[in-house]
Structures are given as C-alpha cells and as structure tokens.
C-alpha cells in the first residue's frame, strides 16, 4: 500500500534571486508530485520574445564571462543579459 505524502506549499518569493536561493537548499520532491507530471508536453505556438543582436567582444572577456557563468551555474549568454539588465536599473 502506497504511503500518501502531504506536499508542502511553494512559498511566494519577493524576487528571482530569493527563489533561486530557496531551490538551492530545498528539494522539489517535497513540493511537487512528480508522478503526475506529463512527459512530452509541447508548446508549438510560442513566439520568440527576444531579438538576436550581434556584438563583438574581446576573446578574454568572453572567456571570463564563461568562467563566471559556470560558477553561477547559468549559461554565459544569460549572464550577459542579466549584467546588461542590472546595469540599466
């Protein structure tokens, strides 16, 4: 007989950073019933919400970005976008 687990409710986060820190220290298994998750879900009508931009950067800068992004466990292009966004705030 299966044991029924009571799932915890996911807290409301003030910002993305708070949410990131939460999931770094908590397991989603306590909050989500993964046995009910559907596989192979597709979103065929999604539109591209960003615009490709070409920019030339020094090789050394790109390498430093990749190292820092790796330490943060994010893609380096996401780090570039985050840095640009933060600098405009």
N, C-alpha and C positions, 0 to 999 in steps of 0.2 A: 504494500500500500504506500502510495506516494505521500510524503510529508508536505503539507501546504505551508509555504513560507510567506510571511507578510512582508511586502515590499515597503521600503521607506519612500517617502515622497521627496522628489528632487527640489532642493531649495531654490528660491528666487535669488538671482545674482544681480549685483549692482552694475557689473561690467564684465567684459570678456576675460579680463585678467583674473578676476575673482573666480569665475567659472573654471578657467584653466587650472588655477591652483587647487580648487576643490577636487577636480577629477584626477589630479596628480596624486592625491592622497586617499582617494576613495575608489572602491570597485563598483562598476556599473551593475554588477550582478545583484547587489543589494537594492538597486533602484529600478531595474528593468527586467521584465520577464522575457528573456531572450528566446524561450521555447515558442513564443507566439510571434516572433519576428518572421517576416516574409522574405524569402530569397528571390533575387532576380527582379526586383522592382525597377521599372524604367520610367524615366521622365522625358518622353520624346519631344515635348513641345517647349522645353526650356530654351530661353533666348540668351545669347551671350550678353552679359551686362557690363562687360569691360571692353576697353578699346586697346588693341595692341599698339605699343609705342616702341620705336627703335631708338636706343640711346647707346652711345659708345662710352665705355668705361675702361679705365686702365686695368690691365690684367691683374695687377697686385690688389687693387680694390675689390675686384670680383672674387678673388681667392679669399681675401679677408672676410667678405660677406658670407661666403660659403662656409667658412670655419665657424663664424659666429652663429649662423643659422643652424648648423649641425649641432652646436652646443645647446641651442634653444629647441631642437627637435622640430624645426619647421623648414619648409623649402626656402632656398635663398631668395627667390623672387617674391615670396610672401614677406620676407624680412625687408626687402627693398620697398615694397608697397607700404608696409607698416611704418618704416622710417620716414618715408615721404609724407604719409598721412599725419604722423605725430609732429613733424616739423611745421605743418600748416596750422596746427591748433593754437 
